Amino acid sequence: IRASQYGAGGILWCWADEAIVRTDQSNRLDTAGNYSADGLVGPHGEKEASYFTVQSIWSPIQTSLTNLFEAGDDEIPLRNDFLFTDLKSCSFAWSLLNYSGPFSSKTETVIAQSGEAVAPSIAPGESGFLPLGLPKDWRTYDALELTACTAAGNSVFRKVWPLSPPDPLKAYAGRKPVVADGNLFNLHCGDAEWRFSPETGRLISSGLAGKPAGFSDGPFVVSSVQTNPAAGEWKVDSKRNGETVEITARNKTDDSNFRWRLEPGGLLALSYHFAVPEGNQNFWGIGFDLDESSVRAKRWQGGGPYRIWNNRRRGPVYGVWENEFNRGISGEVWDLPEFSGIFADVRWMAIELHTGGRLLLIPDASVNDIGVLRPPNSATAKAAVWDYPVRGGLFVFHQVPSVGTKFKDVDRMGPQSRAQAAPAFIDGTLRFILSPKPVDGQL
C-alpha cells in the first residue's frame, strides 16, 4: 500500500471470532465450524497470532534494522508513521536480556541492564536515528529489547534483536563416550540409542533408557510435490574415527547425500545436500517422523510464542518460550498459542517427551524455520487452509508455506503467498541430543 501509487487503504474485516454458547451442548462455543466471523481475537478476547502481526505491521513506529550484527553502533533507524505526532513526544526504553538455556530446569528471561533513550525529533512521515547510549559490553548479552510508548502511556512498539549467538551446548559436557556395540548402525551414548538403516543411511528409530523416543525415519525431502524418500540407489558407508562414528549415504540417481556423526558426549550431527523436485512449489525442506503421542511440550529460543506462515511472518517476538501440547484450531478451538506449526528464527528447540526425556534440536543459523507436528485445521475449512507435508512430524523448512483466509484461497493473497521456484538442491546442518530432562541445569 505504501509503495503503490493507487493503494488507498484496507479493511480489517472482523475484530473477534463470533461464537454462540450452546446451552444444549454443555455451553460449548459454536462457530459453525469454519463458517462464522474470523477475527484477530477469540470470542473472549484471546489474542491470536494475527493480532500481533497486525500490531507489528501497523505500528506507527517502524525500523528497518533486522540484524544488530550489521549495526555499526547502538543507533537504531526509525521511521515515524504517525500522522501528526513527532517522535520526541514518545518515550523509549531499552533492556539487555539473558535467557535460560536448554539445559536449565526453568524458562527465564533476565533483564541484565536497562535504561531510557532520549527520543529524537522525527516529524511525521520522516526517518531518523534513535541513540540508545548502551554500555560498552552490550554485544555480550543474549538480546536487546526496545519499547516505545506514547505520551499517554500507550505501548506502540516492541522489538527484540538477538545479540551474541547462543551456545546451547555450553552446559553439555562430561558425557559417556560413544559405544557402538560392534554394530556401526546401532549406536549408543549413555541412555540414548540411535538405529540407522544400512541400506539408506536414514534413522530407523531412537530410544532413551530402553523406551522409544518417538523420533525416527529421516531425513527425507518434503515439498509440495510429494516424492518417495527412499527413491534411487543409495550407497551407505560407516566408519569409526576414535570415539566418533560416521554414517554417510549418497544417492547415485540425483547426487543427494547426507552424513551422520555421533560424537563423544552424545551429540548427533547431520549434514545434508538434497535434490528438490523441479517446478513452482509452496514449500520445501527436510523432515523426520515424530510420533505426536510421544510429545508432551516444547521449549525453544527464537521467534514466538506464535507460529508463522510465509505470508504472516511478522508478529513473533524473539525470546525463550514454552508451551504444552494442544490441538488448537484457528477460529474454532482457542488453545493459544497453538502448539503445532512452523516457528521462526529458532536457535534451539527442546521437544519434551512423555517418557521424561527430551529431544534437543539445534538448527543451522541460516536455516532455522522449524515445523513441529502437523497443525490441525477445521474439517469445514475451504480457503483458510495450508499446504503442509503429508507425512513426518519434525521439519526444517527452507521455504515456508502460506495460509489462505475464509474469503480467499492462498494463491490469491499476493506475491508472498504464491508458489515459488524451487532450487535444485538444499543444504543444511542440524544437531540433536537425546537426553533425560534436566534438573537445575544438570543432566
C-alpha positions as CSV (number, residue, x, y, z in Angstrom):
1,I,0.0,0.0,0.0
2,R,2.8,2.4,0.9
3,A,4.7,1.7,-2.3
4,S,1.7,1.8,-4.7
5,Q,0.5,5.0,-6.4
6,Y,-3.0,3.6,-6.2
7,G,-3.2,1.9,-2.7
8,A,-5.6,3.9,-0.5
9,G,-6.0,1.6,2.4
10,G,-7.8,-1.6,3.5
11,I,-10.2,-3.1,6.0
12,L,-9.6,-5.4,8.9
13,W,-13.0,-7.1,8.4
14,C,-13.5,-8.6,11.9
15,W,-12.2,-7.9,15.3
16,A,-13.3,-11.0,17.2
17,D,-14.3,-14.6,16.3
18,E,-18.0,-14.9,16.7
19,A,-19.4,-17.9,18.6
20,I,-22.7,-18.9,20.1
21,V,-22.8,-20.5,23.6
22,R,-24.7,-23.8,23.1
23,T,-26.6,-24.3,26.3
24,D,-27.9,-27.5,24.7
25,Q,-24.3,-28.8,24.4
26,S,-22.7,-28.2,27.8
27,N,-22.0,-24.5,26.9
28,R,-19.8,-25.3,24.0
29,L,-18.7,-22.4,21.9
30,D,-20.2,-23.0,18.4
31,T,-18.6,-21.2,15.4
32,A,-20.4,-23.4,12.9
33,G,-17.1,-25.0,12.1
34,N,-15.1,-22.6,9.8
35,Y,-18.1,-20.5,8.7
36,S,-18.5,-17.8,11.3
37,A,-16.7,-14.5,11.5
38,D,-12.9,-14.9,12.0
39,G,-11.2,-12.0,13.8
40,L,-7.9,-11.1,15.4
41,V,-9.0,-12.3,18.8
42,G,-11.1,-15.1,20.1
43,P,-14.7,-14.9,21.4
44,H,-13.4,-14.0,24.9
45,G,-10.7,-11.6,23.6
46,E,-8.0,-14.3,23.4
47,K,-5.2,-12.7,21.3
48,E,-4.4,-14.8,18.3
49,A,-1.2,-14.8,16.2
50,S,-2.7,-12.4,13.6
51,Y,-3.3,-9.8,16.4
52,F,0.4,-9.5,16.9
53,T,1.1,-9.4,13.1
54,V,-1.3,-6.5,12.7
55,Q,0.2,-4.8,15.7
56,S,3.7,-5.1,14.2
57,I,2.8,-4.0,10.6
58,W,0.5,-1.1,11.6
59,S,2.7,0.2,14.5
60,P,3.2,4.0,14.0
61,I,6.9,3.4,14.8
62,Q,8.9,1.2,12.4
63,T,12.5,0.1,12.0
64,S,14.3,-1.3,9.0
65,L,17.0,-2.9,11.2
66,T,16.7,-6.7,11.3
67,N,20.1,-7.8,12.4
68,L,22.1,-5.9,15.1
69,F,25.3,-7.7,14.0
70,E,25.1,-5.4,11.0
71,A,24.8,-2.3,13.1
72,G,28.0,-0.3,13.5
73,D,26.9,1.3,16.8
74,D,23.9,1.5,19.1
75,E,21.8,3.9,16.9
76,I,18.5,2.4,15.8
77,P,17.0,3.6,12.5
78,L,13.3,4.6,12.9
79,R,10.5,5.7,10.7
80,N,7.7,7.9,12.0
81,D,4.3,6.7,10.7
82,F,2.3,8.9,12.9
83,L,0.1,11.4,11.0
84,F,0.5,14.3,13.4
85,T,2.9,13.2,16.3
86,D,6.6,13.9,16.5
87,L,8.6,11.1,18.0
88,K,10.1,13.4,20.5
89,S,6.8,13.1,22.4
90,C,7.2,9.3,22.8
91,S,9.3,7.6,25.5
92,F,11.8,4.8,24.6
93,A,13.2,2.2,26.9
94,W,15.9,-0.5,26.3
95,S,16.7,-3.7,28.1
96,L,19.7,-6.1,27.7
97,L,18.4,-9.6,28.2
98,N,19.8,-13.0,29.0
99,Y,17.9,-16.3,28.5
100,S,18.0,-19.6,30.3
101,G,19.4,-22.3,28.0
102,P,18.0,-25.7,27.0
103,F,19.7,-27.5,30.0
104,S,18.1,-25.2,32.6
105,S,15.1,-26.5,34.5
106,K,13.4,-23.1,34.2
107,T,12.3,-20.9,31.3
108,E,13.6,-17.5,32.3
109,T,14.3,-14.1,30.7
110,V,16.6,-12.0,32.9
111,I,16.8,-8.2,32.4
112,A,20.6,-7.7,33.0
113,Q,20.6,-4.0,32.4
114,S,18.0,-1.4,31.3
115,G,17.7,2.3,30.6
116,E,15.9,5.0,28.7
117,A,16.8,6.6,25.4
118,V,16.2,10.3,24.6
119,A,13.8,10.4,21.7
120,P,14.9,12.5,18.8
121,S,12.7,14.9,16.9
122,I,11.4,12.9,13.9
123,A,8.5,14.5,12.2
124,P,5.5,12.5,10.9
125,G,6.4,10.7,7.7
126,E,10.2,11.2,8.3
127,S,13.0,8.9,9.3
128,G,15.9,9.3,11.7
129,F,18.0,7.6,14.3
130,L,17.5,6.8,18.0
131,P,20.7,6.8,20.0
132,L,20.4,4.3,22.9
133,G,23.5,5.1,25.0
134,L,24.2,1.4,25.7
135,P,27.0,0.2,27.9
136,K,30.3,-0.8,26.2
137,D,29.7,-4.6,26.7
138,W,26.1,-4.6,25.2
139,R,27.0,-7.1,22.5
140,T,27.9,-9.7,25.1
141,Y,24.3,-10.2,26.2
142,D,21.7,-12.5,24.6
143,A,19.3,-9.9,23.2
144,L,18.4,-6.3,23.1
145,E,14.8,-5.2,23.6
146,L,13.5,-1.8,22.6
147,T,10.0,-0.5,23.5
148,A,8.1,2.8,23.0
149,C,5.1,4.4,24.5
150,T,3.1,7.5,23.5
151,A,2.7,10.5,25.8
152,A,-0.5,8.9,27.1
153,G,1.4,5.8,28.1
154,N,0.1,3.5,25.4
155,S,2.6,0.9,24.2
156,V,3.1,1.2,20.4
157,F,6.4,-0.5,19.6
158,R,8.3,-3.5,20.8
159,K,11.3,-5.2,19.1
160,V,13.8,-7.7,20.3
161,W,17.1,-8.4,18.4
162,P,19.4,-11.3,19.1
163,L,22.9,-10.3,20.1
164,S,25.6,-12.8,20.9
165,P,25.0,-16.1,19.2
166,P,23.7,-18.6,21.8
167,D,25.8,-21.6,22.6
168,P,23.2,-24.2,23.6
169,L,25.9,-26.7,24.3
170,K,27.9,-24.7,26.9
171,A,26.4,-26.7,29.7
172,Y,26.6,-30.0,28.0
173,A,29.9,-31.8,28.9
174,G,31.3,-34.9,30.6
175,R,29.0,-37.4,28.9
176,K,29.9,-41.0,28.4
177,P,31.8,-41.9,25.2
178,V,30.1,-43.4,22.2
179,V,29.7,-47.2,22.4
180,A,28.9,-48.9,19.1
181,D,28.2,-52.4,20.4
182,G,30.0,-53.8,17.5
183,N,27.4,-52.5,15.1
184,L,28.1,-49.2,13.4
185,F,24.4,-48.8,12.6
186,N,23.2,-49.4,16.1
187,L,24.7,-46.7,18.3
188,H,24.6,-45.9,22.0
189,C,25.7,-43.0,24.1
190,G,24.7,-43.2,27.8
191,D,21.0,-43.9,27.8
192,A,20.4,-42.7,24.3
193,E,20.2,-45.2,21.4
194,W,20.2,-44.4,17.6
195,R,19.5,-47.1,15.0
196,F,20.2,-46.4,11.3
197,S,19.4,-48.3,8.0
198,P,22.4,-50.0,6.4
199,E,20.5,-49.7,3.1
200,T,19.6,-46.0,3.0
201,G,21.5,-44.4,6.0
202,R,18.3,-43.0,7.3
203,L,17.4,-43.0,11.0
204,I,15.2,-46.0,11.8
205,S,14.5,-45.3,15.5
206,S,15.7,-43.7,18.6
207,G,15.3,-44.5,22.3
208,L,16.1,-43.3,25.8
209,A,16.7,-45.7,28.8
210,G,15.1,-48.5,26.8
211,K,12.0,-46.6,25.9
212,P,11.1,-45.4,22.3
213,A,11.6,-41.7,21.9
214,G,9.1,-41.4,19.0
215,F,11.7,-39.7,16.7
216,S,12.5,-41.8,13.6
217,D,12.7,-42.2,9.8
218,G,14.6,-39.3,8.4
219,P,16.0,-37.3,6.8
220,F,13.7,-37.1,3.7
221,V,12.8,-34.3,1.4
222,V,9.4,-32.6,1.9
223,S,7.8,-30.4,-0.8
224,S,4.5,-29.7,-2.4
225,V,5.4,-32.4,-4.9
226,Q,5.5,-35.4,-2.6
227,T,8.2,-37.9,-3.6
228,N,9.3,-41.3,-2.4
229,P,12.0,-40.5,0.2
230,A,13.8,-43.8,-0.4
231,A,13.8,-43.5,-4.2
232,G,17.1,-44.1,-6.1
233,E,20.1,-46.2,-5.4
234,W,21.8,-45.4,-2.1
235,K,25.3,-46.2,-1.2
236,V,26.0,-46.2,2.5
237,D,29.3,-46.3,4.3
238,S,30.1,-46.3,8.0
239,K,33.3,-45.9,9.9
240,R,34.7,-45.2,13.3
241,N,37.3,-42.5,13.9
242,G,38.4,-42.6,17.5
243,E,35.2,-42.1,19.6
244,T,33.3,-40.6,16.6
245,V,31.1,-42.8,14.4
246,E,30.2,-41.5,10.9
247,I,27.5,-42.8,8.5
248,T,27.5,-41.4,5.0
249,A,24.7,-42.0,2.4
250,R,24.8,-41.0,-1.3
251,N,22.1,-41.3,-3.9
252,K,23.6,-42.3,-7.2
253,T,20.4,-41.1,-9.0
254,D,20.5,-37.4,-8.2
255,D,23.7,-36.9,-6.1
256,S,21.8,-36.3,-2.9
257,N,23.8,-37.1,0.1
258,F,23.9,-36.8,3.9
259,R,26.2,-37.7,6.8
260,W,25.5,-38.5,10.4
261,R,28.2,-38.0,13.1
262,L,27.7,-39.4,16.6
263,E,30.3,-37.6,18.7
264,P,31.6,-38.1,22.2
265,G,29.1,-36.6,24.7
266,G,26.1,-37.9,22.6
267,L,25.9,-35.1,20.1
268,L,24.4,-36.4,16.8
269,A,25.2,-34.1,13.9
270,L,23.6,-34.3,10.5
271,S,24.7,-32.5,7.3
272,Y,22.6,-32.8,4.1
273,H,22.6,-32.0,0.4
274,F,19.3,-32.9,-1.2
275,A,17.8,-32.5,-4.6
276,V,14.4,-30.9,-4.7
277,P,11.7,-31.7,-7.3
278,E,11.5,-29.1,-10.1
279,G,8.8,-26.5,-10.5
280,N,6.9,-23.9,-8.5
281,Q,6.1,-25.2,-5.1
282,N,4.5,-23.9,-1.8
283,F,7.2,-25.3,0.5
284,W,10.3,-27.5,0.6
285,G,12.7,-28.7,3.2
286,I,13.5,-31.9,5.1
287,G,11.5,-34.0,7.5
288,F,11.6,-36.7,10.1
289,D,8.9,-38.8,11.8
290,L,7.9,-37.6,15.3
291,D,5.1,-39.5,17.0
292,E,2.5,-37.0,18.2
293,S,1.6,-39.3,21.1
294,S,5.1,-39.1,22.5
295,V,5.2,-35.3,22.7
296,R,4.3,-33.5,25.9
297,A,5.6,-30.0,25.4
298,K,8.2,-27.9,23.7
299,R,10.6,-25.1,24.7
300,W,12.7,-23.0,22.3
301,Q,14.7,-19.9,21.8
302,G,13.6,-17.9,18.8
303,G,10.5,-16.2,17.5
304,G,7.4,-16.9,19.5
305,P,5.2,-17.7,21.1
306,Y,3.1,-17.9,17.9
307,R,3.7,-19.8,14.7
308,I,4.3,-18.2,11.3
309,W,3.3,-18.7,7.7
310,N,5.2,-17.2,4.7
311,N,2.5,-14.5,4.3
312,R,2.4,-13.9,8.1
313,R,6.0,-13.8,9.3
314,R,5.7,-10.6,11.3
315,G,4.4,-10.7,14.8
316,P,6.5,-13.2,16.8
317,V,9.0,-11.8,19.3
318,Y,12.5,-13.2,19.8
319,G,12.9,-14.8,23.2
320,V,12.7,-18.1,25.1
321,W,9.3,-19.7,25.0
322,E,7.4,-22.9,26.1
323,N,4.0,-24.4,25.8
324,E,2.4,-27.8,26.4
325,F,0.9,-29.9,23.7
326,N,-2.6,-28.8,22.5
327,R,-4.7,-29.2,19.4
328,G,-5.8,-25.6,18.9
329,I,-7.7,-24.9,15.7
330,S,-7.8,-21.4,14.4
331,G,-11.3,-19.8,14.9
332,E,-12.7,-23.0,16.4
333,V,-10.6,-24.3,19.3
334,W,-8.8,-21.5,21.2
335,D,-5.9,-23.3,22.8
336,L,-3.4,-20.5,22.4
337,P,-0.7,-20.3,21.4
338,E,-1.2,-23.3,19.1
339,F,1.4,-26.0,19.7
340,S,1.8,-27.3,16.1
341,G,3.1,-25.4,13.2
342,I,6.2,-23.5,12.0
343,F,8.3,-21.4,14.3
344,A,10.8,-18.8,13.0
345,D,14.4,-18.0,13.9
346,V,14.8,-21.0,16.1
347,R,18.3,-21.2,17.7
348,W,17.4,-24.3,19.7
349,M,14.2,-26.3,20.4
350,A,13.7,-29.0,23.0
351,I,10.8,-31.4,22.5
352,E,9.7,-32.7,25.9
353,L,8.6,-36.3,25.8
354,H,6.1,-38.2,27.8
355,T,8.9,-40.7,28.8
356,G,10.5,-37.9,30.8
357,G,13.3,-37.3,28.3
358,R,13.8,-34.6,25.7
359,L,15.0,-34.3,22.1
360,L,17.1,-31.2,21.6
361,L,17.3,-29.8,18.0
362,I,19.9,-27.2,17.1
363,P,19.5,-26.0,13.5
364,D,21.9,-24.2,11.2
365,A,21.9,-20.5,11.8
366,S,20.9,-19.9,8.1
367,V,18.0,-22.4,8.0
368,N,16.0,-22.2,11.2
369,D,12.3,-22.3,10.4
370,I,11.2,-25.4,12.4
371,G,7.9,-27.2,11.9
372,V,6.5,-29.2,14.8
373,L,3.9,-31.9,14.0
374,R,1.1,-31.2,11.6
375,P,-1.2,-28.3,12.6
376,P,-4.8,-29.4,12.5
377,N,-7.4,-27.4,10.5
378,S,-11.1,-27.2,10.7
379,A,-12.9,-30.0,8.9
380,T,-15.2,-27.4,7.3
381,A,-12.4,-25.1,6.1
382,K,-12.4,-24.2,2.4
383,A,-10.0,-21.4,1.8
384,A,-8.4,-20.9,5.2
385,V,-6.1,-23.8,4.8
386,W,-2.4,-24.5,4.2
387,D,-0.2,-26.8,2.1
388,Y,1.9,-28.9,4.5
389,P,3.9,-32.1,4.4
390,V,1.5,-35.1,4.5
391,R,4.0,-37.2,6.4
392,G,6.5,-36.6,9.2
393,G,6.3,-34.7,12.4
394,L,9.5,-32.6,12.7
395,F,10.6,-30.4,9.8
396,V,13.3,-27.9,8.8
397,F,11.7,-25.7,6.2
398,H,13.9,-23.9,3.5
399,Q,10.7,-22.4,2.1
400,V,7.7,-21.9,4.4
401,P,4.1,-22.5,3.1
402,S,1.4,-19.7,3.3
403,V,-2.1,-19.7,4.6
404,G,-5.4,-18.6,3.0
405,T,-8.3,-16.8,4.5
406,K,-12.0,-17.7,4.8
407,F,-12.7,-15.5,1.8
408,K,-9.7,-16.1,-0.5
409,D,-7.6,-19.1,-1.5
410,V,-3.9,-18.8,-0.6
411,D,-2.8,-18.2,-4.2
412,R,-4.9,-15.0,-4.4
413,M,-3.3,-13.5,-1.3
414,G,-0.4,-11.7,-3.1
415,P,3.2,-12.4,-4.0
416,Q,4.3,-13.8,-0.6
417,S,1.5,-16.4,-0.8
418,R,2.2,-17.7,-4.3
419,A,4.2,-20.8,-5.1
420,Q,7.9,-20.2,-5.7
421,A,10.5,-21.8,-8.0
422,A,12.3,-24.5,-6.0
423,P,16.1,-24.6,-6.1
424,A,17.9,-27.6,-7.5
425,F,19.4,-28.5,-4.1
426,I,19.1,-27.6,-0.5
427,D,21.9,-27.8,2.1
428,G,22.0,-27.6,5.9
429,T,23.3,-28.9,9.1
430,L,21.5,-30.0,12.3
431,R,22.5,-31.2,15.7
432,F,20.5,-33.5,18.0
433,I,20.8,-34.6,21.6
434,L,18.5,-37.2,23.2
435,S,18.8,-36.9,27.0
436,P,16.9,-37.1,30.3
437,K,15.0,-33.9,31.3
438,P,17.4,-31.5,33.1
439,V,17.1,-30.7,36.8
440,D,18.5,-27.3,37.8
441,G,20.8,-27.3,34.8
442,Q,22.2,-30.8,35.3
443,L,21.6,-34.0,33.2
